Amino acid sequence: MSVDIKEVARRTLAEIMPNGDVAALAQVVHPDCINHEAPPGTPPGFEGMKQTTLWLRQVFSDQRWDIHKVVGEGDMVAIYCTLHARHTGELMGVPATNRPVAFRQVHLIRFEDGKGIEHWAVRDDLSLMRQLSVVSSPSRYELIARAVVPA
């Protein structure tokens, strides 16, 4: 039986993560997985992925992952997506704002034996922090001034 790793990756973000389905997560995450993007102090392996999944559900409720593109080659899958959610838990020292957020991400997952064994991600954290009012967005005029008057 051949496993469609692109479908496994898509399902992980679109269905398993938003629902915090730990039993389903165990079916798609290798016991020895390495999450290169885990928060400091997160244990390795499946336990770390489980903790990260449950932590994300505390920070972001009403999660919806829009999957824009899934590309696979060999044992690697790349997913370009947008996470839509509500900020309902502390995130990097920022108390819950209850604001809706949407920010883009790219996830790279290496598979072994049909399960994700390595994970990397690139997230648009600046956009997220702007939506939470942690970082202000420059005004249109500031952007024009920077372009016209070099530093």
N, CA, C and O atoms as a GROMACS GRO file, in nm:
protein
  604
    1MET      N    1   0.083  -0.118   0.000
    1MET     CA    2   0.000   0.000   0.000
    1MET      C    3   0.088   0.125   0.000
    1MET      O    4   0.171   0.144   0.089
    2SER      N    5   0.070   0.208  -0.098
    2SER     CA    6   0.146   0.331  -0.110
    2SER      C    7   0.072   0.446  -0.040
    2SER      O    8  -0.050   0.459  -0.055
    3VAL      N    9   0.144   0.528   0.034
    3VAL     CA   10   0.086   0.640   0.106
    3VAL      C   11   0.107   0.766   0.024
    3VAL      O   12   0.219   0.794  -0.021
    4ASP      N   13   0.002   0.843   0.003
    4ASP     CA   14   0.010   0.971  -0.066
    4ASP      C   15   0.053   1.075   0.036
    4ASP      O   16  -0.030   1.128   0.110
    5ILE      N   17   0.184   1.105   0.041
    5ILE     CA   18   0.235   1.195   0.145
    5ILE      C   19   0.185   1.338   0.128
    5ILE      O   20   0.176   1.413   0.225
    6LYS      N   21   0.153   1.377   0.007
    6LYS     CA   22   0.095   1.510  -0.012
    6LYS      C   23  -0.042   1.518   0.056
    6LYS      O   24  -0.074   1.619   0.118
    7GLU      N   25  -0.121   1.414   0.044
    7GLU     CA   26  -0.252   1.410   0.108
    7GLU      C   27  -0.237   1.403   0.260
    7GLU      O   28  -0.315   1.465   0.332
    8VAL      N   29  -0.139   1.328   0.308
    8VAL     CA   30  -0.114   1.320   0.453
    8VAL      C   31  -0.079   1.458   0.507
    8VAL      O   32  -0.132   1.500   0.610
    9ALA      N   33   0.008   1.529   0.438
    9ALA     CA   34   0.050   1.663   0.481
    9ALA      C   35  -0.069   1.760   0.479
    9ALA      O   36  -0.088   1.837   0.573
   10ARG      N   37  -0.147   1.755   0.372
   10ARG     CA   38  -0.263   1.843   0.361
   10ARG      C   39  -0.362   1.816   0.475
   10ARG      O   40  -0.410   1.908   0.540
   11ARG      N   41  -0.390   1.689   0.497
   11ARG     CA   42  -0.486   1.649   0.600
   11ARG      C   43  -0.438   1.691   0.740
   11ARG      O   44  -0.518   1.730   0.825
   12THR      N   45  -0.307   1.682   0.763
   12THR     CA   46  -0.251   1.719   0.893
   12THR      C   47  -0.284   1.864   0.926
   12THR      O   48  -0.328   1.894   1.037
   13LEU      N   49  -0.263   1.954   0.830
   13LEU     CA   50  -0.290   2.095   0.857
   13LEU      C   51  -0.439   2.128   0.849
   13LEU      O   52  -0.491   2.202   0.933
   14ALA      N   53  -0.508   2.076   0.751
   14ALA     CA   54  -0.647   2.116   0.727
   14ALA      C   55  -0.746   2.050   0.824
   14ALA      O   56  -0.852   2.106   0.851
   15GLU      N   57  -0.712   1.932   0.875
   15GLU     CA   58  -0.809   1.859   0.957
   15GLU      C   59  -0.758   1.826   1.098
   15GLU      O   60  -0.825   1.853   1.197
   16ILE      N   61  -0.638   1.767   1.105
   16ILE     CA   62  -0.590   1.716   1.234
   16ILE      C   63  -0.551   1.829   1.329
   16ILE      O   64  -0.594   1.830   1.445
   17MET      N   65  -0.470   1.924   1.283
   17MET     CA   66  -0.425   2.034   1.370
   17MET      C   67  -0.542   2.117   1.423
   17MET      O   68  -0.548   2.141   1.544
   18PRO      N   69  -0.635   2.162   1.338
   18PRO     CA   70  -0.743   2.246   1.390
   18PRO      C   71  -0.831   2.175   1.492
   18PRO      O   72  -0.888   2.239   1.581
   19ASN      N   73  -0.843   2.044   1.480
   19ASN     CA   74  -0.928   1.968   1.571
   19ASN      C   75  -0.852   1.916   1.693
   19ASN      O   76  -0.914   1.863   1.786
   20GLY      N   77  -0.719   1.930   1.693
   20GLY     CA   78  -0.640   1.877   1.804
   20GLY      C   79  -0.657   1.728   1.820
   20GLY      O   80  -0.658   1.677   1.932
   21ASP      N   81  -0.670   1.658   1.708
   21ASP     CA   82  -0.697   1.514   1.708
   21ASP      C   83  -0.566   1.437   1.730
   21ASP      O   84  -0.494   1.405   1.635
   22VAL      N   85  -0.537   1.409   1.856
   22VAL     CA   86  -0.410   1.345   1.893
   22VAL      C   87  -0.400   1.204   1.836
   22VAL      O   88  -0.292   1.162   1.795
   23ALA      N   89  -0.509   1.130   1.834
   23ALA     CA   90  -0.507   0.993   1.778
   23ALA      C   91  -0.473   0.997   1.630
   23ALA      O   92  -0.392   0.916   1.583
   24ALA      N   93  -0.532   1.088   1.555
   24ALA     CA   94  -0.502   1.101   1.412
   24ALA      C   95  -0.360   1.152   1.392
   24ALA      O   96  -0.292   1.111   1.297
   25LEU      N   97  -0.314   1.240   1.480
   25LEU     CA   98  -0.177   1.292   1.471
   25LEU      C   99  -0.076   1.177   1.484
   25LEU      O  100   0.025   1.175   1.415
   26ALA      N  101  -0.104   1.083   1.572
   26ALA     CA  102  -0.015   0.968   1.592
   26ALA      C  103  -0.006   0.882   1.466
   26ALA      O  104   0.094   0.813   1.446
   27GLN      N  105  -0.107   0.886   1.382
   27GLN     CA  106  -0.106   0.809   1.257
   27GLN      C  107  -0.022   0.874   1.148
   27GLN      O  108   0.018   0.806   1.054
   28VAL      N  109   0.006   1.005   1.161
   28VAL     CA  110   0.078   1.075   1.053
   28VAL      C  111   0.215   1.128   1.095
   28VAL      O  112   0.292   1.173   1.011
   29VAL      N  113   0.245   1.124   1.224
   29VAL     CA  114   0.374   1.174   1.274
   29VAL      C  115   0.458   1.057   1.321
   29VAL      O  116   0.414   0.974   1.401
   30HIS      N  117   0.580   1.050   1.270
   30HIS     CA  118   0.676   0.945   1.309
   30HIS      C  119   0.711   0.962   1.457
   30HIS      O  120   0.727   1.074   1.504
   31PRO      N  121   0.724   0.851   1.532
   31PRO     CA  122   0.757   0.861   1.675
   31PRO      C  123   0.886   0.938   1.702
   31PRO      O  124   0.900   1.001   1.806
   32ASP      N  125   0.982   0.933   1.607
   32ASP     CA  126   1.111   1.000   1.625
   32ASP      C  127   1.119   1.133   1.551
   32ASP      O  128   1.229   1.180   1.520
   33CYS      N  129   1.006   1.192   1.524
   33CYS     CA  130   1.006   1.314   1.442
   33CYS      C  131   1.084   1.427   1.508
   33CYS      O  132   1.094   1.437   1.630
   34ILE      N  133   1.141   1.512   1.423
   34ILE     CA  134   1.215   1.631   1.465
   34ILE      C  135   1.140   1.752   1.411
   34ILE      O  136   1.126   1.768   1.290
   35ASN      N  137   1.093   1.837   1.501
   35ASN     CA  138   1.026   1.961   1.462
   35ASN      C  139   1.126   2.074   1.480
   35ASN      O  140   1.149   2.120   1.592
   36HIS      N  141   1.185   2.119   1.370
   36HIS     CA  142   1.286   2.224   1.377
   36HIS      C  143   1.228   2.358   1.418
   36HIS      O  144   1.303   2.451   1.447
   37GLU      N  145   1.097   2.371   1.422
   37GLU     CA  146   1.030   2.497   1.456
   37GLU      C  147   0.962   2.493   1.592
   37GLU      O  148   0.885   2.583   1.625
   38ALA      N  149   0.988   2.391   1.670
   38ALA     CA  150   0.923   2.377   1.800
   38ALA      C  151   0.966   2.488   1.896
   38ALA      O  152   1.081   2.532   1.892
   39PRO      N  153   0.876   2.533   1.982
   39PRO     CA  154   0.914   2.631   2.084
   39PRO      C  155   1.023   2.573   2.175
   39PRO      O  156   1.030   2.451   2.194
   40PRO      N  157   1.108   2.659   2.232
   40PRO     CA  158   1.213   2.610   2.322
   40PRO      C  159   1.154   2.526   2.436
   40PRO      O  160   1.049   2.559   2.491
   41GLY      N  161   1.224   2.419   2.468
   41GLY     CA  162   1.181   2.332   2.577
   41GLY      C  163   1.082   2.224   2.537
   41GLY      O  164   1.042   2.143   2.620
   42THR      N  165   1.043   2.224   2.410
   42THR     CA  166   0.950   2.122   2.362
   42THR      C  167   1.023   1.989   2.350
   42THR      O  168   1.132   1.985   2.294
   43PRO      N  169   0.966   1.881   2.402
   43PRO     CA  170   1.035   1.752   2.391
   43PRO      C  171   1.041   1.705   2.246
   43PRO      O  172   0.960   1.746   2.163
   44PRO      N  173   1.138   1.620   2.215
   44PRO     CA  174   1.149   1.568   2.079
   44PRO      C  175   1.042   1.462   2.052
   44PRO      O  176   0.971   1.418   2.143
   45GLY      N  177   1.034   1.422   1.928
   45GLY     CA  178   0.948   1.311   1.889
   45GLY      C  179   0.801   1.348   1.884
   45GLY      O  180   0.762   1.465   1.885
   46PHE      N  181   0.720   1.244   1.880
   46PHE     CA  182   0.575   1.262   1.871
   46PHE      C  183   0.522   1.346   1.986
   46PHE      O  184   0.434   1.430   1.967
   47GLU      N  185   0.574   1.325   2.106
   47GLU     CA  186   0.524   1.399   2.224
   47GLU      C  187   0.537   1.550   2.201
   47GLU      O  188   0.447   1.625   2.239
   48GLY      N  189   0.646   1.594   2.141
   48GLY     CA  190   0.664   1.736   2.112
   48GLY      C  191   0.564   1.788   2.011
   48GLY      O  192   0.512   1.898   2.026
   49MET      N  193   0.537   1.707   1.906
   49MET     CA  194   0.438   1.749   1.807
   49MET      C  195   0.299   1.755   1.869
   49MET      O  196   0.220   1.843   1.837
   50LYS      N  197   0.270   1.661   1.958
   50LYS     CA  198   0.141   1.661   2.027
   50LYS      C  199   0.128   1.787   2.112
   50LYS      O  200   0.025   1.854   2.109
   51GLN      N  201   0.233   1.819   2.189
   51GLN     CA  202   0.230   1.938   2.274
   51GLN      C  203   0.213   2.065   2.190
   51GLN      O  204   0.137   2.154   2.227
   52THR      N  205   0.285   2.073   2.079
   52THR     CA  206   0.276   2.190   1.992
   52THR      C  207   0.135   2.204   1.934
   52THR      O  208   0.080   2.314   1.929
   53THR      N  209   0.076   2.093   1.891
   53THR     CA  210  -0.060   2.095   1.837
   53THR      C  211  -0.160   2.145   1.942
   53THR      O  212  -0.244   2.230   1.911
   54LEU      N  213  -0.150   2.094   2.062
   54LEU     CA  214  -0.243   2.134   2.168
   54LEU      C  215  -0.218   2.277   2.213
   54LEU      O  216  -0.312   2.350   2.245
   55TRP      N  217  -0.091   2.319   2.215
   55TRP     CA  218  -0.057   2.458   2.249
   55TRP      C  219  -0.114   2.554   2.145
   55TRP      O  220  -0.171   2.658   2.181
   56LEU      N  221  -0.100   2.520   2.017
   56LEU     CA  222  -0.155   2.606   1.912
   56LEU      C  223  -0.306   2.622   1.926
   56LEU      O  224  -0.360   2.729   1.899
   57ARG      N  225  -0.373   2.516   1.968
   57ARG     CA  226  -0.519   2.526   1.988
   57ARG      C  227  -0.553   2.618   2.105
   57ARG      O  228  -0.660   2.679   2.105
   58GLN      N  229  -0.464   2.627   2.204
   58GLN     CA  230  -0.487   2.721   2.315
   58GLN      C  231  -0.465   2.865   2.270
   58GLN      O  232  -0.538   2.956   2.310
   59VAL      N  233  -0.365   2.885   2.187
   59VAL     CA  234  -0.331   3.020   2.140
   59VAL      C  235  -0.429   3.068   2.034
   59VAL      O  236  -0.472   3.183   2.036
   60PHE      N  237  -0.466   2.980   1.941
   60PHE     CA  238  -0.551   3.015   1.828
   60PHE      C  239  -0.674   2.925   1.824
   60PHE      O  240  -0.664   2.808   1.788
   61SER      N  241  -0.788   2.979   1.860
   61SER     CA  242  -0.912   2.902   1.848
   61SER      C  243  -0.972   2.923   1.709
   61SER      O  244  -0.928   3.010   1.634
   62ASP      N  245  -1.071   2.844   1.678
   62ASP     CA  246  -1.142   2.856   1.549
   62ASP      C  247  -1.045   2.848   1.431
   62ASP      O  248  -1.059   2.922   1.334
   63GLN      N  249  -0.948   2.759   1.440
   63GLN     CA  250  -0.847   2.747   1.333
   63GLN      C  251  -0.908   2.698   1.203
   63GLN      O  252  -0.990   2.606   1.200
   64ARG      N  253  -0.866   2.762   1.095
   64ARG     CA  254  -0.896   2.714   0.960
   64ARG      C  255  -0.770   2.735   0.877
   64ARG      O  256  -0.721   2.847   0.863
   65TRP      N  257  -0.720   2.627   0.822
   65TRP     CA  258  -0.600   2.632   0.740
   65TRP      C  259  -0.642   2.625   0.594
   65TRP      O  260  -0.689   2.521   0.548
   66ASP      N  261  -0.625   2.735   0.521
   66ASP     CA  262  -0.650   2.734   0.377
   66ASP      C  263  -0.524   2.684   0.309
   66ASP      O  264  -0.418   2.746   0.320
   67ILE      N  265  -0.534   2.574   0.239
   67ILE     CA  266  -0.421   2.516   0.169
   67ILE      C  267  -0.422   2.570   0.026
   67ILE      O  268  -0.514   2.545  -0.051
   68HIS      N  269  -0.317   2.646  -0.009
   68HIS     CA  270  -0.309   2.708  -0.142
   68HIS      C  271  -0.237   2.619  -0.242
   68HIS      O  272  -0.275   2.612  -0.359
   69LYS      N  273  -0.132   2.552  -0.195
   69LYS     CA  274  -0.051   2.470  -0.287
   69LYS      C  275   0.020   2.363  -0.208
   69LYS      O  276   0.074   2.388  -0.100
   70VAL      N  277   0.020   2.242  -0.263
   70VAL     CA  278   0.095   2.130  -0.204
   70VAL      C  279   0.184   2.075  -0.314
   70VAL      O  280   0.136   2.038  -0.422
   71VAL      N  281   0.313   2.069  -0.287
   71VAL     CA  282   0.410   2.019  -0.385
   71VAL      C  283   0.490   1.908  -0.319
   71VAL      O  284   0.534   1.922  -0.205
   72GLY      N  285   0.508   1.799  -0.390
   72GLY     CA  286   0.585   1.688  -0.335
   72GLY      C  287   0.688   1.638  -0.433
   72GLY      O  288   0.665   1.634  -0.554
   73GLU      N  289   0.802   1.600  -0.380
   73GLU     CA  290   0.906   1.538  -0.460
   73GLU      C  291   0.984   1.443  -0.370
   73GLU      O  292   1.037   1.482  -0.266
   74GLY      N  293   0.989   1.319  -0.412
   74GLY     CA  294   1.059   1.218  -0.331
   74GLY      C  295   0.991   1.203  -0.196
   74GLY      O  296   0.871   1.174  -0.188
   75ASP      N  297   1.069   1.222  -0.090
   75ASP     CA  298   1.014   1.206   0.046
   75ASP      C  299   0.979   1.340   0.110
   75ASP      O  300   0.953   1.346   0.231
   76MET      N  301   0.977   1.449   0.030
   76MET     CA  302   0.951   1.584   0.083
   76MET      C  303   0.820   1.640   0.029
   76MET      O  304   0.783   1.618  -0.086
   77VAL      N  305   0.752   1.714   0.115
   77VAL     CA  306   0.630   1.786   0.077
   77VAL      C  307   0.643   1.929   0.125
   77VAL      O  308   0.688   1.954   0.237
   78ALA      N  309   0.602   2.024   0.040
   78ALA     CA  310   0.595   2.165   0.077
   78ALA      C  311   0.449   2.207   0.067
   78ALA      O  312   0.380   2.176  -0.030
   79ILE      N  313   0.404   2.278   0.169
   79ILE     CA  314   0.266   2.326   0.171
   79ILE      C  315   0.268   2.477   0.193
   79ILE      O  316   0.327   2.527   0.289
   80TYR      N  317   0.202   2.549   0.102
   80TYR     CA  318   0.183   2.692   0.116
   80TYR      C  319   0.039   2.711   0.163
   80TYR      O  320  -0.055   2.665   0.098
   81CYS      N  321   0.021   2.779   0.277
   81CYS     CA  322  -0.113   2.789   0.336
   81CYS      C  323  -0.130   2.919   0.413
   81CYS      O  324  -0.034   2.993   0.434
   82THR      N  325  -0.252   2.946   0.453
   82THR     CA  326  -0.284   3.058   0.540
   82THR      C  327  -0.361   3.004   0.660
   82THR      O  328  -0.459   2.931   0.644
   83LEU      N  329  -0.316   3.040   0.778
   83LEU     CA  330  -0.388   3.003   0.900
   83LEU      C  331  -0.479   3.119   0.938
   83LEU      O  332  -0.434   3.231   0.961
   84HIS      N  333  -0.608   3.090   0.944
   84HIS     CA  334  -0.709   3.185   0.993
   84HIS      C  335  -0.750   3.136   1.130
   84HIS      O  336  -0.776   3.017   1.148
   85ALA      N  337  -0.757   3.226   1.228
   85ALA     CA  338  -0.793   3.185   1.364
   85ALA      C  339  -0.828   3.308   1.446
   85ALA      O  340  -0.827   3.421   1.398
   86ARG      N  341  -0.860   3.282   1.572
   86ARG     CA  342  -0.884   3.389   1.669
   86ARG      C  343  -0.777   3.374   1.777
   86ARG      O  344  -0.755   3.264   1.828
   87HIS      N  345  -0.712   3.485   1.813
   87HIS     CA  346  -0.604   3.485   1.912
   87HIS      C  347  -0.666   3.483   2.053
   87HIS      O  348  -0.706   3.587   2.105
   88THR      N  349  -0.673   3.363   2.112
   88THR     CA  350  -0.742   3.348   2.241
   88THR      C  351  -0.652   3.299   2.354
   88THR      O  352  -0.700   3.267   2.462
   89GLY      N  353  -0.522   3.295   2.330
   89GLY     CA  354  -0.428   3.254   2.435
   89GLY      C  355  -0.298   3.330   2.421
   89GLY      O  356  -0.270   3.389   2.317
   90GLU      N  357  -0.217   3.329   2.526
   90GLU     CA  358  -0.090   3.402   2.525
   90GLU      C  359   0.001   3.348   2.414
   90GLU      O  360   0.014   3.227   2.395
   91LEU      N  361   0.065   3.441   2.344
   91LEU     CA  362   0.158   3.405   2.238
   91LEU      C  363   0.283   3.492   2.250
   91LEU      O  364   0.276   3.614   2.232
   92MET      N  365   0.395   3.432   2.282
   92MET     CA  366   0.523   3.501   2.294
   92MET      C  367   0.511   3.625   2.383
   92MET      O  368   0.562   3.732   2.351
   93GLY      N  369   0.442   3.609   2.496
   93GLY     CA  370   0.426   3.718   2.591
   93GLY      C  371   0.312   3.813   2.559
   93GLY      O  372   0.285   3.905   2.637
   94VAL      N  373   0.244   3.793   2.449
   94VAL     CA  374   0.130   3.877   2.411
   94VAL      C  375   0.003   3.813   2.465
   94VAL      O  376  -0.033   3.703   2.423
   95PRO      N  377  -0.066   3.881   2.558
   95PRO     CA  378  -0.190   3.822   2.610
   95PRO      C  379  -0.296   3.810   2.501
   95PRO      O  380  -0.289   3.878   2.398
   96ALA      N  381  -0.391   3.723   2.523
   96ALA     CA  382  -0.498   3.702   2.426
   96ALA      C  383  -0.566   3.834   2.393
   96ALA      O  384  -0.598   3.912   2.482
   97THR      N  385  -0.588   3.858   2.264
   97THR     CA  386  -0.656   3.979   2.217
   97THR      C  387  -0.797   3.951   2.168
   97THR      O  388  -0.878   4.043   2.152
   98ASN      N  389  -0.827   3.825   2.144
   98ASN     CA  390  -0.954   3.781   2.086
   98ASN      C  391  -0.974   3.836   1.944
   98ASN      O  392  -1.086   3.838   1.894
   99ARG      N  393  -0.867   3.880   1.882
   99ARG     CA  394  -0.875   3.932   1.745
   99ARG      C  395  -0.866   3.818   1.644
   99ARG      O  396  -0.796   3.720   1.667
  100PRO      N  397  -0.937   3.833   1.534
  100PRO     CA  398  -0.917   3.738   1.425
  100PRO      C  399  -0.784   3.767   1.358
  100PRO      O  400  -0.745   3.883   1.342
  101VAL      N  401  -0.714   3.663   1.318
  101VAL     CA  402  -0.586   3.678   1.249
  101VAL      C  403  -0.583   3.585   1.128
  101VAL      O  404  -0.655   3.485   1.122
  102ALA      N  405  -0.498   3.621   1.034
  102ALA     CA  406  -0.473   3.536   0.918
  102ALA      C  407  -0.330   3.563   0.875
  102ALA      O  408  -0.294   3.677   0.846
  103PHE      N  409  -0.248   3.458   0.871
  103PHE     CA  410  -0.110   3.477   0.829
  103PHE      C  411  -0.061   3.357   0.751
  103PHE      O  412  -0.099   3.242   0.777
  104ARG      N  413   0.024   3.386   0.654
  104ARG     CA  414   0.071   3.284   0.561
  104ARG      C  415   0.187   3.206   0.620
  104ARG      O  416   0.262   3.254   0.705
  105GLN      N  417   0.198   3.083   0.570
  105GLN     CA  418   0.305   2.994   0.615
  105GLN      C  419   0.345   2.902   0.502
  105GLN      O  420   0.268   2.876   0.409
  106VAL      N  421   0.467   2.853   0.511
  106VAL     CA  422   0.514   2.744   0.424
  106VAL      C  423   0.570   2.637   0.516
  106VAL      O  424   0.655   2.666   0.601
  107HIS      N  425   0.524   2.515   0.499
  107HIS     CA  426   0.571   2.402   0.579
  107HIS      C  427   0.643   2.304   0.488
  107HIS      O  428   0.595   2.273   0.379
  108LEU      N  429   0.758   2.256   0.533
  108LEU     CA  430   0.833   2.152   0.463
  108LEU      C  431   0.835   2.031   0.554
  108LEU      O  432   0.872   2.039   0.671
  109ILE      N  433   0.794   1.918   0.499
  109ILE     CA  434   0.787   1.796   0.579
  109ILE      C  435   0.857   1.684   0.504
  109ILE      O  436   0.829   1.656   0.388
  110ARG      N  437   0.951   1.620   0.575
  110ARG     CA  438   1.016   1.500   0.519
  110ARG      C  439   0.947   1.379   0.580
  110ARG      O  440   0.922   1.373   0.700
  111PHE      N  441   0.918   1.282   0.493
  111PHE     CA  442   0.846   1.163   0.536
  111PHE      C  443   0.936   1.041   0.537
  111PHE      O  444   1.030   1.029   0.458
  112GLU      N  445   0.906   0.950   0.629
  112GLU     CA  446   0.971   0.819   0.636
  112GLU      C  447   0.862   0.719   0.677
  112GLU      O  448   0.790   0.741   0.775
  113ASP      N  449   0.851   0.613   0.603
  113ASP     CA  450   0.748   0.510   0.631
  113ASP      C  451   0.607   0.569   0.634
  113ASP      O  452   0.523   0.526   0.712
  114GLY      N  453   0.582   0.668   0.548
  114GLY     CA  454   0.449   0.727   0.537
  114GLY      C  455   0.412   0.826   0.646
  114GLY      O  456   0.299   0.874   0.651
  115LYS      N  457   0.508   0.858   0.735
  115LYS     CA  458   0.482   0.952   0.844
  115LYS      C  459   0.584   1.066   0.841
  115LYS      O  460   0.699   1.047   0.800
  116GLY      N  461   0.540   1.184   0.885
  116GLY     CA  462   0.631   1.299   0.891
  116GLY      C  463   0.738   1.276   0.996
  116GLY      O  464   0.708   1.251   1.112
  117ILE      N  465   0.865   1.285   0.952
  117ILE     CA  466   0.976   1.264   1.046
  117ILE      C  467   1.057   1.391   1.070
  117ILE      O  468   1.128   1.401   1.170
  118GLU      N  469   1.048   1.488   0.978
  118GLU     CA  470   1.115   1.617   0.997
  118GLU      C  471   1.023   1.727   0.948
  118GLU      O  472   0.953   1.713   0.848
  119HIS      N  473   1.024   1.840   1.022
  119HIS     CA  474   0.937   1.953   0.988
  119HIS      C  475   1.014   2.084   1.002
  119HIS      O  476   1.085   2.108   1.100
  120TRP      N  477   0.997   2.169   0.901
  120TRP     CA  478   1.047   2.306   0.902
  120TRP      C  479   0.931   2.396   0.863
  120TRP      O  480   0.838   2.351   0.796
  121ALA      N  481   0.935   2.523   0.903
  121ALA     CA  482   0.828   2.615   0.863
  121ALA      C  483   0.883   2.756   0.850
  121ALA      O  484   0.978   2.794   0.918
  122VAL      N  485   0.822   2.831   0.763
  122VAL     CA  486   0.848   2.974   0.750
  122VAL      C  487   0.710   3.039   0.763
  122VAL      O  488   0.620   3.013   0.684
  123ARG      N  489   0.696   3.124   0.864
  123ARG     CA  490   0.568   3.190   0.890
  123ARG      C  491   0.583   3.341   0.874
  123ARG      O  492   0.691   3.395   0.895
  124ASP      N  493   0.476   3.406   0.839
  124ASP     CA  494   0.476   3.552   0.830
  124ASP      C  495   0.443   3.609   0.968
  124ASP      O  496   0.334   3.663   0.990
  125ASP      N  497   0.539   3.595   1.060
  125ASP     CA  498   0.518   3.640   1.197
  125ASP      C  499   0.503   3.791   1.207
  125ASP      O  500   0.434   3.840   1.297
  126LEU      N  501   0.566   3.867   1.117
  126LEU     CA  502   0.552   4.012   1.119
  126LEU      C  503   0.407   4.052   1.094
  126LEU      O  504   0.352   4.138   1.163
  127SER      N  505   0.346   3.989   0.995
  127SER     CA  506   0.205   4.016   0.967
  127SER      C  507   0.118   3.981   1.089
  127SER      O  508   0.027   4.056   1.124
  128LEU      N  509   0.146   3.870   1.151
  128LEU     CA  510   0.072   3.829   1.270
  128LEU      C  511   0.087   3.933   1.380
  128LEU      O  512  -0.012   3.974   1.441
  129MET      N  513   0.210   3.976   1.408
  129MET     CA  514   0.233   4.074   1.515
  129MET      C  515   0.166   4.207   1.485
  129MET      O  516   0.121   4.276   1.577
  130ARG      N  517   0.159   4.246   1.357
  130ARG     CA  518   0.087   4.368   1.320
  130ARG      C  519  -0.062   4.353   1.348
  130ARG      O  520  -0.126   4.446   1.396
  131GLN      N  521  -0.118   4.236   1.318
  131GLN     CA  522  -0.259   4.213   1.343
  131GLN      C  523  -0.292   4.214   1.493
  131GLN      O  524  -0.405   4.244   1.532
  132LEU      N  525  -0.193   4.180   1.574
  132LEU     CA  526  -0.212   4.181   1.720
  132LEU      C  527  -0.172   4.316   1.780
  132LEU      O  528  -0.177   4.332   1.902
  133SER      N  529  -0.134   4.412   1.695
  133SER     CA  530  -0.093   4.547   1.735
  133SER      C  531   0.033   4.547   1.822
  133SER      O  532   0.053   4.639   1.902
  134VAL      N  533   0.116   4.446   1.806
  134VAL     CA  534   0.245   4.442   1.876
  134VAL      C  535   0.346   4.527   1.800
  134VAL      O  536   0.431   4.593   1.859
  135VAL      N  537   0.334   4.525   1.668
  135VAL     CA  538   0.421   4.603   1.578
  135VAL      C  539   0.328   4.688   1.493
  135VAL      O  540   0.228   4.639   1.441
  136SER      N  541   0.362   4.816   1.478
  136SER     CA  542   0.277   4.901   1.395
  136SER      C  543   0.320   4.890   1.249
  136SER      O  544   0.436   4.866   1.217
  137SER      N  545   0.223   4.910   1.164
  137SER     CA  546   0.250   4.910   1.020
  137SER      C  547   0.287   5.052   0.980
  137SER      O  548   0.223   5.147   1.024
  138PRO      N  549   0.389   5.067   0.896
  138PRO     CA  550   0.422   5.201   0.850
  138PRO      C  551   0.309   5.253   0.762
  138PRO      O  552   0.245   5.178   0.688
  139SER      N  553   0.286   5.384   0.770
  139SER     CA  554   0.181   5.443   0.687
  139SER      C  555   0.227   5.447   0.542
  139SER      O  556   0.346   5.431   0.512
  140ARG      N  557   0.134   5.468   0.455
  140ARG     CA  558   0.163   5.480   0.312
  140ARG      C  559   0.264   5.592   0.288
  140ARG      O  560   0.354   5.579   0.205
  141TYR      N  561   0.249   5.702   0.361
  141TYR     CA  562   0.337   5.817   0.344
  141TYR      C  563   0.479   5.789   0.392
  141TYR      O  564   0.576   5.835   0.332
  142GLU      N  565   0.489   5.713   0.500
  142GLU     CA  566   0.622   5.675   0.549
  142GLU      C  567   0.694   5.587   0.446
  142GLU      O  568   0.814   5.603   0.423
  143LEU      N  569   0.621   5.496   0.385
  143LEU     CA  570   0.681   5.409   0.283
  143LEU      C  571   0.727   5.489   0.162
  143LEU      O  572   0.834   5.464   0.108
  144ILE      N  573   0.646   5.587   0.120
  144ILE     CA  574   0.684   5.671   0.006
  144ILE      C  575   0.806   5.755   0.042
  144ILE      O  576   0.898   5.769  -0.039
  145ALA      N  577   0.807   5.811   0.164
  145ALA     CA  578   0.920   5.893   0.206
  145ALA      C  579   1.048   5.812   0.210
  145ALA      O  580   1.154   5.862   0.171
  146ARG      N  581   1.042   5.689   0.255
  146ARG     CA  582   1.162   5.604   0.260
  146ARG      C  583   1.212   5.575   0.119
  146ARG      O  584   1.333   5.567   0.096
  147ALA      N  585   1.120   5.559   0.025
  147ALA     CA  586   1.160   5.529  -0.112
  147ALA      C  587   1.221   5.649  -0.181
  147ALA      O  588   1.310   5.635  -0.265
  148VAL      N  589   1.173   5.769  -0.147
  148VAL     CA  590   1.217   5.892  -0.213
  148VAL      C  591   1.344   5.947  -0.149
  148VAL      O  592   1.433   5.995  -0.218
  149VAL      N  593   1.353   5.940  -0.016
  149VAL     CA  594   1.466   5.996   0.056
  149VAL      C  595   1.549   5.883   0.114
  149VAL      O  596   1.512   5.826   0.216
  150PRO      N  597   1.661   5.850   0.049
  150PRO     CA  598   1.743   5.740   0.103
  150PRO      C  599   1.801   5.774   0.238
  150PRO      O  600   1.827   5.891   0.268
  151ALA      N  601   1.821   5.673   0.320
  151ALA     CA  602   1.875   5.691   0.456
  151ALA      C  603   2.020   5.729   0.453
  151ALA      O  604   2.081   5.748   0.558
   0.00000   0.00000   0.00000
